[in-house]
């Protein structure tokens, strides 16, 4: 009823409506002028030489994008169609100022058409997009500049390229050149796309190149575009091999033409995960040979590798890795192992390892040069390119010399500062916990380490022989070190701080306890007779100050119920050698005691235990003098120890060391 009333009002009162129903001469003249103008415009467009716009278009684009852009061939435009089309011949897009010697793009011919009905509805749908002999050169410099960025001031969000709907994509004799200078990666690839019912149809990129001097291959295959729909996944396969690594992805772009979204199954394998940086730009630790397979998903700038499982060395590994590819790369990983081979973890610290062909066992041999500490360099420039976090847990550990039973590690990297917290190793009895901080903002990192050992059994260090444990007790220790160094070995060789090891209470085979004081009468007799009796260790304290990589003994005491032994000397952490001297005093009278200190010297990997014979000669000379001057029986006094040594103040020593 209201609609009818409004219609009647318009009919009776609206002048425009009245003029349209009963046009006068003015209205007729206006309509005629409009029709003439439309006809003139249409005729102009039909007869217009579009080549006249090549120069203005090129100059406008050159100014807008700050590079030389030109249309050197014919420009043909057809607007009178339900699918307007254009043909551009001789399109050249120059490089930016710093790469003007190489054009970014040089295309012999571009053909494109759009569907008018979709265009009027605000959508772009292209029945055809064709490139003939395109030559594309992409350059990325060490400082992050990219030649293909037409607007370098606009930050890269990492969300991926979004294309309009393309029903037919044709690329004939395409060539792609890629030069990524930060990772030393170069690639020359042939690119073709065909639309046909035959099996040869589809998209193919096939490239060869180098990465850090090693061969590189890349192959990407996809189906034809003829039957593609927005709601139908577009399947593809991609394979890249180089730098000792291989990655194979098979999946689908979930929303075709939106390259920022896809799902795939990814299998990757290689000799060392750190090599993947050269292919992916993601910094990963050193590892033994690996093979992992899982689900790879991209949702714009977020990449997720999840539900993966596989082997790293002789250990299983599973978990999830999330990569945010925004302008500042971020990686977050949660990793677990059901059963860890501890030597695989040594590879992460830079040790050189060997994994057998079956992947059941990894060995961590001494590094080159006979050194104990790993000498692999930390790639600080890689750490500065990203942020992220890591959690790693090993529920069980393969039997090992240190008797490690479980591992729990955490890491946080931000702005070139790597914090390790926790560093936790659980042993059969006892545990080690600590933290570390590595400042990688400079080429030579500066590190701080604080590790605490609690309740570690000495019998795990010195195993039983002939059914007898020569040494037992629980050890407490702490290492607080800081200093520069690109490897663990370099860090130790330049570090400062303190090292301490304490045994509050324990047991020692009595023969060894006597020999700490070089008690020949008691010690040798017990040793030769096979005596398995034990002596109490009241306390043992080794406390070293570290400066310039040299640890100097501040306190070195082994107090047993029969001998008080005190030591001095140094441990050179850089050269990995020791020079220690231990002197023992008996607490009980002994007839035959050789006054000769015990020496421990040589490399840490194979120390030599000996006796300072100089003091034995002095003791023998004194005996000879007494025999010649006084009487033969008095010569024995030189070898008699009245046993006057007193117990050490263990409480004070332990408190001072901790």
Secondary structure, 3 states (H helix, E strand, C coil): CHHHHHHHHHHHHCHHHHHHHCCCHHHHHHHHHHHHHHHHHHHHHHHCCHHHHHHHHHHHHHHHHCCCEEECCCEEEECCCCCCEEEEEEEEECCCHHHCCCCCEEEEEEEEECCHHHHHCCCCEECEEEEEEEEEEEEECCCCCECCCCCCCCCCCCCCCECCEECCEEEEEEEEEEEECCCCEEEEEEEEEECCCCCCCEEEEEEEEEECCEEEEEEEEECCCCCCCCCCCEEEEEEEEECCEEEEEEEEECCCCECCEEEEEEEEEECCHHHHHHHHCCCCCCCCCEEEEEEEEEECCEEEEEEEEEEECCEEEEEEEEEECCCCEEEEEEEEECCECHHHHHHHCCCCEEECCCCCCEEECCECCCECCCCCCCCHHHHCCEEEEEEEEECCECCCCCCEEEEEEEEEEECCEEEEEEEEEEECCCEEEEEEEEECCCCCCEEEEEEEEEEEEHHHCCCCECCECCEEEEEEEEEEEEEECCCHHHHHHCCEEEEEEEEEEEEEEHHHHHHHCCEHHHHHHHHHHCCCCEEEEEEEEEEEEEECCEEEEEEEEEEECCEEEEEEEEEECCCCEEEEEEEEEECCCECCECCCCEEEEEEHHHCEEEECHHHHHHHHHHHHHHHHHCCHHHHHHHHCECCCCCCCCHHHHHHHHC
